[in-house]
Amino acid sequence: MFQKKKPAHKVRLEIDFQPKISRWFIFRFLWIIPVIIPLAIYAAWFWLLSFVHFFYMLLLGERSESIFRKQLAFINFGFRWQAYLKYYTNERPVILPWHV
């Protein structure tokens, strides 16, 4: 009455065995250390700008254009680096976006 359905397509993955690899290959996770430090600094600076901008708006009742432009520059900087690191573009972005 009830029959098991067989899968329509089978997927087969074949990977060649490599008996010798570099001993340094086991330390491949260590690249995260030099990446985390600049990202933490970037996040702390953006948080500080957001915090200052919030109290600026709270106390004065208006937005600061210069702080807004700095925040926008940091967001654009992050998007440019993401595009570069994901191979969407070959153009490497500038190191720091202080020239806004």
SEVONU-325489 format. One line per field, with one value per residue: residue in one letter; z negated, y negated, x of N, C-alpha, C in turn. Coordinates in Angstrom, 3 decimals. Example, Ala and Ser with C-alpha at 12.3 -4.5 7.8 and 13.67 -1.06 7.14 Angstrom:
BEGIN
marlum c(a	s)
nc3 c(-7.800	-7.080)
nc2 c(5.690	2.250)
nc1 c(13.190	12.850)
cac3 c(-7.800	-7.140)
cac2 c(4.500	1.060)
cac1 c(12.300	13.670)
cc3 c(-7.800	-7.870)
cc2 c(3.300	-0.030)
cc1 c(13.200	12.900)
% end
This chain:
BEGIN
marlum c(m	f	q	k	k	k	p	a	h	k	v	r	l	e	i	d	f	q	p	k	i	s	r	w	f	i	f	r	f	l	w	i	i	p	v	i	i	p	l	a	i	y	a	a	w	f	w	l	l	s	f	v	h	f	f	y	m	l	l	l	g	e	r	s	e	s	i	f	r	k	q	l	a	f	i	n	f	g	f	r	w	q	a	y	l	k	y	y	t	n	e	r	p	v	i	l	p	w	h	v)
nc3 c(0.000	-1.042	0.344	0.224	1.500	3.936	4.102	6.590	7.772	7.272	5.407	5.691	4.092	4.685	3.397	3.617	1.802	-0.145	-1.095	-2.184	-3.724	-4.469	-7.628	-8.779	-8.055	-9.962	-11.546	-10.363	-11.300	-12.683	-11.293	-11.992	-14.202	-13.501	-12.086	-13.764	-15.615	-14.190	-13.359	-15.803	-16.774	-14.793	-15.175	-17.809	-17.475	-15.701	-17.332	-19.366	-17.911	-17.234	-19.781	-20.726	-18.782	-19.282	-21.849	-21.161	-19.428	-21.278	-23.214	-21.749	-19.827	-17.085	-14.158	-13.736	-11.024	-10.402	-12.079	-11.129	-8.491	-9.021	-10.113	-7.894	-6.173	-7.439	-7.176	-4.373	-3.937	-5.157	-3.451	-1.044	-1.655	-2.158	0.391	1.743	0.393	0.953	3.590	5.431	6.605	8.005	7.072	4.520	1.420	-0.206	-3.130	-5.607	-6.204	-6.724	-5.404	-4.972)
nc2 c(1.187	-1.444	-2.705	-3.201	-6.087	-6.402	-8.389	-10.930	-11.932	-11.258	-12.510	-12.677	-13.064	-13.541	-13.526	-13.964	-12.165	-13.546	-12.659	-14.046	-17.114	-20.578	-21.273	-23.639	-24.059	-23.346	-25.558	-27.405	-28.814	-30.985	-33.363	-34.922	-36.472	-38.833	-40.057	-40.499	-42.500	-45.087	-45.220	-45.340	-47.806	-49.470	-48.997	-49.967	-52.686	-53.482	-52.978	-54.846	-57.261	-57.038	-57.093	-59.669	-61.199	-60.552	-61.753	-64.363	-64.900	-64.532	-66.551	-69.002	-68.865	-68.618	-67.267	-66.518	-67.413	-66.909	-64.744	-62.874	-62.588	-61.460	-58.995	-57.914	-57.751	-55.755	-53.564	-53.322	-52.768	-50.256	-48.753	-48.983	-47.543	-45.035	-44.405	-44.272	-42.159	-40.042	-39.598	-41.137	-43.362	-44.586	-46.700	-48.023	-49.365	-52.585	-52.984	-54.316	-56.124	-59.021	-61.380	-62.928)
nc1 c(0.812	1.674	4.477	7.957	9.420	11.871	14.816	14.966	17.312	20.696	23.387	26.796	29.822	33.143	36.320	39.729	42.153	44.698	47.721	49.887	50.169	50.734	52.185	51.516	48.951	47.080	46.892	45.254	43.071	44.023	44.113	42.032	42.634	44.266	42.242	40.052	40.827	41.091	38.389	37.041	37.949	36.909	34.136	33.832	34.452	32.404	30.190	30.673	30.436	27.703	26.541	27.292	26.025	23.346	22.902	23.442	21.301	19.240	19.653	19.869	17.914	18.191	19.835	23.292	25.158	27.832	28.583	26.784	27.740	30.241	29.463	28.172	30.345	31.839	30.092	29.988	32.678	32.891	31.206	32.630	34.984	33.870	32.902	35.337	36.645	34.970	35.410	33.953	34.876	37.941	39.252	41.046	39.995	40.573	42.691	41.860	38.872	39.085	38.908	36.500)
cac3 c(0.000	-1.090	0.801	0.057	2.755	4.126	4.522	8.039	8.172	6.235	5.491	5.265	3.900	4.701	3.002	3.632	0.538	-0.077	-2.244	-2.789	-3.690	-5.288	-9.062	-9.120	-7.669	-11.153	-12.178	-9.431	-12.020	-13.327	-10.521	-12.599	-15.207	-12.955	-11.528	-14.847	-16.273	-13.471	-13.374	-17.127	-16.816	-13.889	-15.831	-18.970	-16.985	-15.171	-18.490	-20.022	-17.079	-17.382	-21.137	-20.758	-17.915	-19.980	-22.869	-20.445	-19.000	-22.467	-23.897	-20.886	-19.008	-15.649	-13.812	-13.344	-9.682	-10.369	-12.671	-10.179	-7.368	-9.509	-10.200	-6.525	-5.631	-8.006	-6.558	-3.005	-4.042	-5.417	-2.238	-0.047	-2.045	-1.933	1.827	2.130	-0.172	1.585	5.003	6.302	7.285	7.881	6.581	3.067	0.841	-0.993	-4.455	-6.586	-5.564	-7.535	-4.517	-4.589)
cac2 c(0.000	-2.589	-2.348	-4.245	-6.705	-6.486	-9.752	-11.096	-12.149	-11.017	-13.395	-11.989	-13.983	-12.854	-14.375	-13.216	-12.111	-14.101	-12.089	-15.004	-18.523	-21.399	-21.251	-24.947	-24.047	-23.234	-26.880	-28.298	-29.634	-32.114	-34.588	-35.703	-37.386	-40.174	-40.632	-40.893	-43.738	-46.277	-45.246	-45.800	-49.249	-50.059	-48.933	-50.865	-54.064	-53.713	-53.032	-56.127	-58.283	-56.904	-57.523	-61.130	-61.752	-60.394	-62.787	-65.642	-65.079	-64.599	-67.832	-70.156	-68.699	-68.583	-66.338	-67.092	-66.938	-66.389	-63.401	-62.024	-62.299	-60.520	-57.677	-57.471	-57.376	-54.457	-52.543	-53.150	-52.120	-48.836	-48.136	-48.883	-46.445	-43.778	-44.146	-43.877	-40.855	-39.015	-39.578	-41.836	-44.390	-44.434	-47.969	-47.989	-50.652	-53.303	-52.386	-54.930	-57.135	-60.239	-62.538	-63.202)
cac1 c(0.000	2.579	5.807	8.964	9.839	13.309	15.196	15.042	18.698	21.687	24.544	28.009	30.935	34.427	37.444	40.985	42.877	46.039	48.419	50.804	49.797	51.614	51.867	50.947	47.547	46.228	46.800	44.571	42.097	44.691	43.932	40.952	43.181	44.520	41.021	39.150	41.264	40.594	36.931	36.617	38.205	35.914	32.826	33.830	34.398	31.068	29.297	30.912	29.789	26.257	26.212	27.414	24.983	22.078	22.767	23.389	19.913	18.398	19.823	19.682	16.718	18.495	20.893	24.574	25.504	29.207	28.586	26.078	28.636	31.262	28.837	27.958	31.654	32.207	29.246	30.482	33.982	32.633	30.675	33.696	35.848	33.151	32.906	36.692	36.971	34.139	35.797	33.020	35.646	39.386	39.774	41.204	39.597	41.578	42.854	40.972	38.037	39.060	38.857	35.106)
cc3 c(0.000	-0.694	0.576	1.416	2.810	4.543	6.033	8.521	6.982	6.474	4.946	5.218	3.839	4.409	2.975	2.264	0.745	-1.291	-2.930	-2.619	-4.584	-6.753	-9.516	-8.805	-8.892	-11.868	-11.312	-10.110	-12.625	-12.540	-11.161	-13.596	-14.609	-12.332	-12.622	-15.453	-15.498	-13.447	-14.717	-17.270	-15.965	-14.564	-17.027	-18.528	-16.439	-16.309	-19.201	-19.222	-17.221	-18.747	-21.247	-19.933	-18.578	-21.014	-22.272	-20.008	-20.198	-23.113	-23.011	-19.974	-17.517	-15.412	-13.411	-11.985	-9.643	-10.974	-11.738	-9.011	-7.773	-9.593	-8.807	-5.878	-6.158	-7.405	-5.130	-2.980	-4.269	-4.191	-1.160	-0.368	-1.853	-0.456	2.289	1.633	0.433	3.095	5.919	7.106	7.076	7.270	5.057	2.481	0.056	-2.410	-5.463	-5.926	-6.358	-6.691	-4.051	-4.652)
cc2 c(-1.262	-2.131	-3.523	-4.784	-6.757	-7.906	-9.812	-11.212	-11.864	-11.947	-12.649	-13.001	-13.182	-13.853	-13.503	-13.289	-12.644	-13.589	-13.066	-16.412	-19.282	-21.303	-22.574	-25.018	-23.979	-24.577	-27.879	-29.193	-30.882	-33.412	-35.479	-36.733	-38.751	-40.826	-41.172	-42.238	-44.981	-46.360	-45.727	-47.301	-49.990	-50.107	-49.874	-52.324	-54.393	-53.810	-54.374	-57.269	-58.235	-57.399	-59.048	-61.773	-61.645	-61.504	-64.188	-65.925	-65.249	-65.977	-69.029	-70.056	-68.750	-67.633	-67.096	-66.528	-66.339	-64.980	-62.423	-61.637	-61.328	-59.110	-57.097	-57.034	-56.014	-53.333	-52.266	-52.433	-50.614	-48.115	-47.993	-47.727	-45.104	-43.415	-43.680	-42.468	-39.728	-38.943	-40.176	-42.925	-44.116	-45.665	-47.955	-49.341	-51.300	-52.743	-52.990	-56.051	-58.434	-61.489	-62.847	-64.686)
cc1 c(0.864	3.971	6.749	9.362	11.356	13.663	15.388	16.484	19.601	22.868	25.744	29.148	32.221	35.533	38.689	41.648	44.281	46.813	49.361	50.251	50.770	51.208	51.257	49.456	46.621	46.065	46.043	43.540	42.726	44.575	42.882	41.496	43.518	43.288	40.121	39.546	40.836	39.068	36.391	36.832	37.183	34.539	32.757	33.737	33.009	30.053	29.453	30.276	28.268	25.792	26.243	26.308	23.602	21.885	22.770	21.954	18.983	18.468	19.491	18.462	16.966	19.653	22.153	24.972	26.907	29.286	27.882	26.972	29.751	30.686	28.625	29.268	32.093	31.380	29.712	31.826	33.814	32.112	31.742	34.643	35.160	33.144	34.282	37.012	36.139	34.365	34.737	33.741	37.130	40.033	39.833	40.828	40.736	41.600	41.876	40.169	37.957	38.819	37.425	34.819)
% end
